[in-house]
Amino acid sequence: MDKDTEEKLHSAMHVIAGYEYQFKYFFWKVVSLSVDDKEVSMELHDDVAVVGKEHIKMYQLKHTQKRNANGDVPNLTEKDSDLWKAISVWINIISGCGQKKIEDQLEYIENHEFWFVTNKAVRKNPLLKMVRQMQEGKLQFSDIQTYLDSLYKGQKVNESIKMLKEYKLNKEFLWRLHYEQVSMDELDEKIKNQFLHSMLIHNEDFNLIYAKFFVALSEDFDKVCKQQDKVLHYDQESKHKRFDVIYQNIVKHNLKFQLVKRPFVNEFLNTTCIKQLDDIDYFVKPRKNRIDLIADVMSKNLSFLNAYNSYREECWISDEDASNFENNIITSWENAFDEIYYGYDMESYSLGKEEKKTAYCLLAKMLGKEFLLGSQHLDSTASNGAIFWLSDSDTPKIGWRLDWNTVYIKE
């Protein structure tokens, strides 16, 4: 291979790696789009942008394949053209290339954050280090001005440094400037963690769902590239519409309700769930101490509730499935309640030793059941967690003693 061809190949590989870096960063922002975010886009506001409720985060992404003599990614130096190019692009956007009124520019700055993202080693970059110190109250803006004066004097020509130095809102802009150092491998790890923890998939499902999401994203990108007037973006609705089918086909049949054991805290004693059980002597058992039993109940309760809420929030459990699930448990409890308390008189009822035994029998009958959530069978741990959850809060939906609804439901 001749030298010219080799240089062109190296340049092409550098460009390809840059696109891959941008695309993976966008991928990460898509899968981590929260309920507080309105939209994530690529090549709309910036390389990548996330529109939140209060402001827009704009991301300029710069990737390098270069390595130093030790094989490490080089430092982002104070003269690095990637950083200064990003800064000049942002100032031009803010100012409309000098055409916008100063009050409009200030409003734009206040409504945006400007993130410089790179795989280069950022920690020792003097400008970014000083900016962070200023944001933390450890440095005055005048110190940054002095630094910019010295830096500009040391350059023959650097219009970007001059642009920042002379920009009337440079202080306000730097208050909104942030940076992030992340490698390609670290992006893969972030995506994986998002799938495993926030989206609650099993580790064995990761490679398949990653591949299918990536292909879907690539297909969408290919479509918008053919329609030059469009950019790639997802809001909450389009994200779920595009990816729910993929997720549900792989994951929904095996939702993850994992027990997370929690240590006892005194706050547990104030929960309606524990009060209901305490009143019927559920924690009076020779084989286990009271504290361990309370921690065990609340571990099941909170583990189920956290997973259930996460699935609901991400729309992996439909409103219909959730409603049917809760109603099925309540119906099952109503049938058991009517059977256990058949012939009891509410007016003469008082909670004595025999009444506690009866309430305990009702509880045991319910804890022996396992329930369906959609088409998925929940094991006894998750089912018990759901039962404890429904017996909790200021307005519990089920209870164990005959007069539970007058004792535990707060007006």
JOQUINOR-V676376 format. One record per residue. N is the residue number from 1. RES is the residue in one small letter. PHI is phi in radians with two decimals (999 if undefined). NEAR is the number of other ideal C-beta (glycine too) atoms within 10 Angstrom. Layout:
# JOQUINOR-V676376
n: (N;N)
res: (RES;RES)
phi: (PHI;PHI)
near: (NEAR;NEAR)
This chain:
# JOQUINOR-V676376
n: (1;2;3;4;5;6;7;8;9;10;11;12;13;14;15;16;17;18;19;20;21;22;23;24;25;26;27;28;29;30;31;32;33;34;35;36;37;38;39;40;41;42;43;44;45;46;47;48;49;50;51;52;53;54;55;56;57;58;59;60;61;62;63;64;65;66;67;68;69;70;71;72;73;74;75;76;77;78;79;80;81;82;83;84;85;86;87;88;89;90;91;92;93;94;95;96;97;98;99;100;101;102;103;104;105;106;107;108;109;110;111;112;113;114;115;116;117;118;119;120;121;122;123;124;125;126;127;128;129;130;131;132;133;134;135;136;137;138;139;140;141;142;143;144;145;146;147;148;149;150;151;152;153;154;155;156;157;158;159;160;161;162;163;164;165;166;167;168;169;170;171;172;173;174;175;176;177;178;179;180;181;182;183;184;185;186;187;188;189;190;191;192;193;194;195;196;197;198;199;200;201;202;203;204;205;206;207;208;209;210;211;212;213;214;215;216;217;218;219;220;221;222;223;224;225;226;227;228;229;230;231;232;233;234;235;236;237;238;239;240;241;242;243;244;245;246;247;248;249;250;251;252;253;254;255;256;257;258;259;260;261;262;263;264;265;266;267;268;269;270;271;272;273;274;275;276;277;278;279;280;281;282;283;284;285;286;287;288;289;290;291;292;293;294;295;296;297;298;299;300;301;302;303;304;305;306;307;308;309;310;311;312;313;314;315;316;317;318;319;320;321;322;323;324;325;326;327;328;329;330;331;332;333;334;335;336;337;338;339;340;341;342;343;344;345;346;347;348;349;350;351;352;353;354;355;356;357;358;359;360;361;362;363;364;365;366;367;368;369;370;371;372;373;374;375;376;377;378;379;380;381;382;383;384;385;386;387;388;389;390;391;392;393;394;395;396;397;398;399;400;401;402;403;404;405;406;407;408;409;410;411)
res: (m;d;k;d;t;e;e;k;l;h;s;a;m;h;v;i;a;g;y;e;y;q;f;k;y;f;f;w;k;v;v;s;l;s;v;d;d;k;e;v;s;m;e;l;h;d;d;v;a;v;v;g;k;e;h;i;k;m;y;q;l;k;h;t;q;k;r;n;a;n;g;d;v;p;n;l;t;e;k;d;s;d;l;w;k;a;i;s;v;w;i;n;i;i;s;g;c;g;q;k;k;i;e;d;q;l;e;y;i;e;n;h;e;f;w;f;v;t;n;k;a;v;r;k;n;p;l;l;k;m;v;r;q;m;q;e;g;k;l;q;f;s;d;i;q;t;y;l;d;s;l;y;k;g;q;k;v;n;e;s;i;k;m;l;k;e;y;k;l;n;k;e;f;l;w;r;l;h;y;e;q;v;s;m;d;e;l;d;e;k;i;k;n;q;f;l;h;s;m;l;i;h;n;e;d;f;n;l;i;y;a;k;f;f;v;a;l;s;e;d;f;d;k;v;c;k;q;q;d;k;v;l;h;y;d;q;e;s;k;h;k;r;f;d;v;i;y;q;n;i;v;k;h;n;l;k;f;q;l;v;k;r;p;f;v;n;e;f;l;n;t;t;c;i;k;q;l;d;d;i;d;y;f;v;k;p;r;k;n;r;i;d;l;i;a;d;v;m;s;k;n;l;s;f;l;n;a;y;n;s;y;r;e;e;c;w;i;s;d;e;d;a;s;n;f;e;n;n;i;i;t;s;w;e;n;a;f;d;e;i;y;y;g;y;d;m;e;s;y;s;l;g;k;e;e;k;k;t;a;y;c;l;l;a;k;m;l;g;k;e;f;l;l;g;s;q;h;l;d;s;t;a;s;n;g;a;i;f;w;l;s;d;s;d;t;p;k;i;g;w;r;l;d;w;n;t;v;y;i;k;e)
phi: (999;-1.30;-1.09;-1.09;-1.13;-1.11;-1.16;-1.13;-1.11;-1.07;-1.12;-1.12;-1.12;-1.11;-1.13;-1.05;-1.11;-1.12;-1.13;-1.09;-1.06;-1.10;-1.18;-1.21;-1.15;-1.09;-0.98;-1.08;-1.18;-1.16;-1.26;-1.79;-1.01;-1.68;-1.17;-1.48;-1.71;-1.55;-2.86;-2.18;-2.46;-2.22;1.12;-1.89;-1.40;-2.85;-0.88;-2.46;-2.56;-2.14;-1.62;-1.72;-1.22;-1.88;-2.73;-1.87;-1.67;-1.86;-2.07;-1.75;-1.97;-2.30;-2.10;-2.22;-1.76;-1.17;-2.36;-1.46;-1.07;-1.55;1.47;-1.66;-1.12;-1.18;-1.26;-1.46;-1.35;-1.19;-1.79;-1.05;-1.18;-1.06;-1.14;-1.22;-1.16;-1.06;-1.09;-1.17;-1.09;-1.11;-1.11;-1.14;-1.13;-1.06;-1.52;1.07;0.98;1.52;-1.67;-1.46;-1.15;-1.08;-1.20;-1.23;-1.16;-1.11;-1.09;-1.08;-1.06;-1.15;-1.70;-2.37;-2.08;-2.07;-1.94;-1.70;-2.06;-2.66;-1.65;-1.25;-1.25;-1.68;-0.90;-1.68;-1.14;-1.05;-1.12;-1.14;-1.12;-1.20;-1.07;-1.12;-1.11;-1.11;-1.12;-1.57;1.39;-1.73;-2.64;-1.59;-1.07;-1.03;-1.15;-1.22;-1.06;-1.07;-1.09;-1.12;-1.08;-1.20;-1.19;-1.17;-1.12;-1.45;-2.01;-1.22;-2.47;-2.66;-1.09;-1.20;-1.11;-1.09;-1.06;-1.17;-1.06;-1.71;-1.16;-1.11;-1.91;-1.12;-1.13;-1.09;-1.10;-1.17;-1.12;-1.81;-1.61;-2.35;-2.49;-2.56;-1.83;-2.63;-1.56;-1.09;-1.13;-1.18;-1.11;-1.02;-1.20;-1.09;-1.10;-1.08;-1.10;-1.11;-1.15;-1.25;-1.79;-1.30;-1.64;1.02;-1.70;-1.40;-1.00;-1.22;-1.55;-1.07;-1.03;-1.20;-1.23;-1.05;-1.09;-1.20;-1.11;-1.12;-1.12;-1.07;-1.12;-1.13;-1.09;-1.13;-1.12;-1.10;-1.12;-1.26;-1.15;-1.41;-2.05;-1.10;-1.52;-2.06;-2.18;-1.53;-2.69;-2.38;-1.76;-1.02;-1.16;-1.22;-1.08;-1.16;-1.08;-1.35;-1.91;-1.05;-1.08;-1.05;-1.06;-1.15;-1.10;-1.66;-1.87;-1.02;-1.24;-2.50;-1.06;-1.77;-2.00;-1.71;-1.28;-1.94;-1.28;-2.06;-1.29;-1.14;-2.30;-1.05;-1.05;-1.03;-1.17;-1.57;-1.40;-1.10;-0.98;-1.24;-1.05;-1.08;-1.26;-1.11;-1.16;-1.87;1.10;-1.11;-1.61;-1.65;-2.46;-1.26;-1.42;-2.57;-1.41;-1.03;-1.08;-1.12;-1.15;-1.11;-1.08;-1.14;-1.09;-1.23;-1.12;-1.17;-1.02;-1.27;-1.10;-1.11;-1.06;-1.12;-1.17;-1.05;-1.14;-1.10;-1.11;-1.14;-1.07;-1.52;1.15;-1.44;-1.97;-1.28;-1.05;-1.13;-1.09;-1.13;-1.11;-1.10;-1.06;-1.13;-1.14;-1.13;-1.16;-1.12;-1.11;-1.07;-1.13;-1.03;-1.11;-1.17;-1.05;-1.12;-1.21;-1.17;-1.76;-1.05;1.57;-1.34;-1.89;-1.10;-1.14;-1.70;-1.32;-2.50;-1.49;-1.88;-1.07;-1.22;-1.14;-1.14;-1.10;-1.11;-1.09;-1.12;-1.12;-1.10;-1.05;-1.08;-1.09;-1.26;-1.20;-1.48;-1.68;-2.18;-2.11;-1.78;-2.04;1.17;-1.78;-1.72;-1.47;-1.61;-1.28;-1.12;-1.13;-1.17;-1.11;-1.10;-1.06;-1.13;-1.13;-1.10;-1.09;-1.22;-1.65;-1.85;1.39;-1.28;-2.28;-1.08;-1.75;-2.47;-2.70;-2.00;-1.41;-1.05;-1.72;-0.97;-1.24;-1.56;-1.52;-1.91;-1.46;-1.59;-1.27)
near: (8;7;7;8;9;10;11;12;11;11;10;10;11;13;11;11;15;16;12;13;23;20;19;21;23;26;23;22;22;25;21;17;20;11;10;9;18;13;18;25;21;26;17;17;19;22;22;26;23;25;18;13;8;9;14;19;20;23;23;21;25;20;23;17;14;8;10;10;5;5;6;9;17;13;14;24;14;17;12;19;11;17;23;19;13;26;23;18;16;21;21;12;17;22;20;12;9;9;8;15;10;10;8;13;22;16;13;18;20;12;11;20;18;24;21;24;22;24;22;20;15;19;10;11;22;12;22;20;15;20;21;16;14;19;14;8;7;10;16;12;15;10;13;21;13;12;16;18;12;9;17;15;8;11;13;4;6;17;10;18;22;14;16;23;16;11;19;11;17;19;13;15;23;22;16;22;22;16;21;12;17;19;14;15;9;13;20;14;13;18;22;17;14;18;22;15;11;14;20;18;23;15;9;8;17;16;10;14;20;17;10;16;20;14;11;15;21;12;10;17;16;10;11;15;12;7;8;7;5;12;15;20;20;22;15;15;9;12;19;16;11;16;19;15;13;15;20;14;12;17;20;19;10;11;19;16;21;12;17;10;10;15;10;17;10;6;9;19;12;8;19;19;23;22;15;23;21;14;17;22;13;20;17;11;11;5;6;10;12;13;12;14;18;21;17;17;22;24;20;27;24;20;20;23;15;15;20;21;11;16;22;14;12;18;16;20;21;15;9;9;18;15;10;14;19;17;11;15;21;14;10;16;22;11;11;19;20;9;11;16;17;7;4;12;8;9;4;6;13;8;15;8;7;8;17;17;11;17;25;17;15;22;24;12;16;21;14;11;17;14;19;13;23;17;8;16;11;19;12;13;16;24;23;23;26;25;23;26;22;19;26;23;14;9;11;19;16;23;24;24;23;21;14;20;13;10;14;21;14;8;4)
